[in-house]
Amino acid sequence: MKPTTARPRLVLALLMVGAALTGCSREAAPDDDAALYQSNAATLTPGVQPVRVGEGGPAFRACASVGQVVNLSPAGERYLAVRTAPFAEADEVVRLGDGAKMYLCSRSLDQRWQGVVIPPADSPTSDCGVTASLAVPRAYAGPCRSGWVLSGFVQPSAG
């Protein structure tokens, strides 16, 4: 046989084997794609995203500034929810009233949320361990409460 006639026969044989294998695998495939995708469906939740402190580096305080709650309205928002992650669907940690003080420590990527540390109401001057500098950034681990608030309800202030 010449090499030019052997090549088309080899290609034809490979195509026939491939077609046979494809036909076998079709029987095992489900007929209803919707049922397949629904069986793997899961409700997504935002989970918990710890507030990061020390993001400014060792030359700065762990939380760069302080702020207070503003822009609440009796007809609309009566409190500012502090959440476990920078999403409206995240669990609520605590509710803050107008004028409540907090340390501003980090921001979400889209800048809509601020990661904050909240001093206790009975000790509003507590530094919560965030006024000193840190060698490396880390997740805040206490002693005060921390979470995420919408940036539009926070006014940075001197302090």
VOPAGU-2260 file (C-alpha; in pm, 1 decimal, decimal comma):
REM VOPAGU-2260
SITE   aa  ch    i         X         Y         Z
SITE  MET   A    0       0,0       0,0       0,0
SITE  LYS   A    1     109,2     347,1     -73,9
SITE  PRO   A    2     135,8     592,8     219,5
SITE  THR   A    3    -118,1     825,2      55,6
SITE  THR   A    4    -397,6     562,3      61,1
SITE  ALA   A    5    -320,3     440,1     414,9
SITE  ARG   A    6    -371,0     780,1     576,7
SITE  PRO   A    7    -738,7     826,3     469,8
SITE  ARG   A    8    -821,9     472,6     588,8
SITE  LEU   A    9    -661,1     542,3     927,9
SITE  VAL   A   10    -855,7     866,5     964,8
SITE  LEU   A   11   -1179,5     688,7     869,1
SITE  ALA   A   12   -1114,2     412,7    1124,7
SITE  LEU   A   13   -1046,9     666,1    1401,1
SITE  LEU   A   14   -1366,4     854,6    1317,0
SITE  MET   A   15   -1571,3     534,0    1334,2
SITE  VAL   A   16   -1425,3     440,7    1674,7
SITE  GLY   A   17   -1489,9     794,0    1804,9
SITE  ALA   A   18   -1851,0     784,3    1682,3
SITE  ALA   A   19   -1908,1     448,7    1850,2
SITE  LEU   A   20   -1771,0     573,8    2181,3
SITE  THR   A   21   -1979,9     889,4    2162,7
SITE  GLY   A   22   -2292,8     683,9    2105,8
SITE  CYS   A   23   -2221,0     475,9    2416,5
SITE  SER   A   24   -2171,9     774,7    2640,9
SITE  ARG   A   25   -2497,2     941,3    2532,4
SITE  GLU   A   26   -2708,8     675,9    2705,0
SITE  ALA   A   27   -2561,7     765,4    3045,4
SITE  ALA   A   28   -2630,9    1139,4    3009,0
SITE  PRO   A   29   -2945,1    1268,5    3183,9
SITE  ASP   A   30   -3228,7    1381,6    2959,0
SITE  ASP   A   31   -3333,7    1669,6    3184,4
SITE  ASP   A   32   -3057,2    1930,2    3221,6
SITE  ALA   A   33   -3269,5    2137,2    3462,4
SITE  ALA   A   34   -3286,5    1847,9    3710,3
SITE  LEU   A   35   -2910,4    1807,2    3691,8
SITE  TYR   A   36   -2842,6    2172,8    3773,8
SITE  GLN   A   37   -3109,1    2193,3    4045,9
SITE  SER   A   38   -2959,1    1898,3    4229,3
SITE  ASN   A   39   -2638,5    2098,8    4277,3
SITE  ALA   A   40   -2808,5    2427,4    4369,4
SITE  ALA   A   41   -2702,6    2589,6    4696,0
SITE  THR   A   42   -2800,4    2912,9    4861,6
SITE  LEU   A   43   -2499,4    3141,0    4870,3
SITE  THR   A   44   -2441,3    3344,2    5184,2
SITE  PRO   A   45   -2180,1    3612,7    5240,4
SITE  GLY   A   46   -2036,5    3446,8    5550,6
SITE  VAL   A   47   -1797,9    3638,1    5774,4
SITE  GLN   A   48   -1519,2    3867,4    5661,6
SITE  PRO   A   49   -1308,0    3988,5    5952,8
SITE  VAL   A   50   -1213,9    4355,3    5968,2
SITE  ARG   A   51    -844,9    4401,0    5884,0
SITE  VAL   A   52    -632,0    4626,3    6102,8
SITE  GLY   A   53    -282,6    4755,5    6035,2
SITE  GLU   A   54    -332,2    4797,4    5660,9
SITE  GLY   A   55    -144,6    5130,2    5663,1
SITE  GLY   A   56     178,7    4963,5    5770,3
SITE  PRO   A   57     392,9    4987,6    6083,0
SITE  ALA   A   58     428,4    5367,9    6061,2
SITE  PHE   A   59      53,9    5419,9    6121,6
SITE  ARG   A   60    -208,8    5325,7    6378,3
SITE  ALA   A   61    -382,5    4990,3    6334,8
SITE  CYS   A   62    -701,2    5185,6    6253,5
SITE  ALA   A   63    -616,5    5508,5    6073,5
SITE  SER   A   64    -899,2    5730,2    6196,4
SITE  VAL   A   65   -1216,7    5762,0    6398,1
SITE  GLY   A   66   -1566,9    5840,0    6281,2
SITE  GLN   A   67   -1925,9    5868,3    6387,7
SITE  VAL   A   68   -2266,9    5764,6    6258,8
SITE  VAL   A   69   -2445,0    6036,2    6056,5
SITE  ASN   A   70   -2731,8    6071,0    5806,3
SITE  LEU   A   71   -2987,7    5861,5    5995,0
SITE  SER   A   72   -3345,4    5979,5    5952,3
SITE  PRO   A   73   -3653,0    5908,9    6167,8
SITE  ALA   A   74   -3856,1    5847,4    5851,9
SITE  GLY   A   75   -3600,6    5603,5    5711,1
SITE  GLU   A   76   -3300,0    5454,9    5883,0
SITE  ARG   A   77   -3328,2    5467,3    6261,6
SITE  TYR   A   78   -3000,8    5282,9    6319,9
SITE  LEU   A   79   -2687,9    5176,1    6135,6
SITE  ALA   A   80   -2644,1    4800,1    6118,8
SITE  VAL   A   81   -2292,8    4667,8    6174,4
SITE  ARG   A   82   -2260,0    4348,1    5968,4
SITE  THR   A   83   -2029,0    4044,2    5967,8
SITE  ALA   A   84   -1925,4    4104,8    5605,4
SITE  PRO   A   85   -1949,7    4392,9    5355,5
SITE  PHE   A   86   -2289,3    4282,2    5216,9
SITE  ALA   A   87   -2645,4    4384,1    5302,8
SITE  GLU   A   88   -2733,4    4013,3    5339,9
SITE  ALA   A   89   -2465,6    3948,9    5604,8
SITE  ASP   A   90   -2568,8    3887,3    5965,0
SITE  GLU   A   91   -2609,2    4185,5    6193,7
SITE  VAL   A   92   -2354,7    4224,1    6475,9
SITE  VAL   A   93   -2496,1    4530,8    6651,5
SITE  ARG   A   94   -2703,8    4842,2    6579,2
SITE  LEU   A   95   -2557,4    5190,5    6619,5
SITE  GLY   A   96   -2750,0    5510,9    6679,1
SITE  ASP   A   97   -2684,2    5858,3    6542,6
SITE  GLY   A   98   -2352,9    5998,1    6669,9
SITE  ALA   A   99   -2208,7    5660,6    6777,5
SITE  LYS   A  100   -1827,5    5658,1    6768,0
SITE  MET   A  101   -1612,5    5398,7    6590,7
SITE  TYR   A  102   -1260,3    5335,4    6465,3
SITE  LEU   A  103   -1226,1    5327,1    6084,9
SITE  CYS   A  104    -989,7    5044,2    5995,6
SITE  SER   A  105   -1042,2    4923,9    5638,0
SITE  ARG   A  106   -1266,3    4948,8    5331,6
SITE  SER   A  107   -1425,7    4702,9    5093,5
SITE  LEU   A  108   -1287,8    4684,4    4740,0
SITE  ASP   A  109   -1580,5    4886,6    4603,2
SITE  GLN   A  110   -1540,4    5147,7    4882,9
SITE  ARG   A  111   -1910,3    5115,6    4979,8
SITE  TRP   A  112   -1836,8    4951,7    5315,0
SITE  GLN   A  113   -1600,4    5039,6    5597,1
SITE  GLY   A  114   -1450,8    4790,4    5837,6
SITE  VAL   A  115   -1493,1    4936,6    6185,2
SITE  VAL   A  116   -1417,3    4862,3    6548,9
SITE  ILE   A  117   -1678,2    4985,3    6798,6
SITE  PRO   A  118   -1585,2    5083,1    7156,4
SITE  PRO   A  119   -1832,8    4963,4    7420,8
SITE  ALA   A  120   -2116,0    5206,0    7502,6
SITE  ASP   A  121   -2013,5    5210,5    7869,8
SITE  SER   A  122   -1651,1    5295,1    7777,2
SITE  PRO   A  123   -1660,4    5509,7    7460,9
SITE  THR   A  124   -1300,6    5627,5    7509,6
SITE  SER   A  125   -1159,5    5272,8    7501,5
SITE  ASP   A  126    -891,1    5235,9    7234,0
SITE  CYS   A  127    -993,3    4872,4    7164,6
SITE  GLY   A  128    -628,8    4792,9    7093,1
SITE  VAL   A  129    -627,6    4976,8    6757,8
SITE  THR   A  130    -447,8    5304,0    6832,6
SITE  ALA   A  131     -98,6    5148,6    6832,1
SITE  SER   A  132      80,2    5042,7    6514,4
SITE  LEU   A  133     115,2    4681,6    6399,4
SITE  ALA   A  134     413,2    4521,2    6227,8
SITE  VAL   A  135     187,7    4334,5    5982,0
SITE  PRO   A  136    -182,9    4362,2    5891,6
SITE  ARG   A  137    -417,1    4105,7    6047,6
SITE  ALA   A  138    -780,5    4031,9    6123,1
SITE  TYR   A  139    -910,6    4218,7    6427,1
SITE  ALA   A  140    -962,6    3977,2    6717,6
SITE  GLY   A  141   -1101,1    4195,6    6996,6
SITE  PRO   A  142   -1158,9    4297,9    7269,6
SITE  CYS   A  143   -1425,2    4525,3    7112,9
SITE  ARG   A  144   -1691,8    4443,5    6856,8
SITE  SER   A  145   -1607,8    4485,7    6490,4
SITE  GLY   A  146   -1785,7    4462,4    6157,7
SITE  TRP   A  147   -1884,5    4641,0    5838,8
SITE  VAL   A  148   -2099,7    4952,7    5792,0
SITE  LEU   A  149   -2217,0    5142,4    5484,6
SITE  SER   A  150   -1976,3    5430,0    5414,8
SITE  GLY   A  151   -2257,8    5677,0    5345,5
SITE  PHE   A  152   -2353,5    5674,3    5714,1
SITE  VAL   A  153   -2004,2    5738,7    5850,5
SITE  GLN   A  154   -1834,9    6074,7    5890,7
SITE  PRO   A  155   -1461,8    6066,1    5964,1
SITE  SER   A  156   -1354,3    6302,7    6238,6
SITE  ALA   A  157   -1031,1    6416,1    6398,7
SITE  GLY   A  158    -909,3    6205,4    6681,2
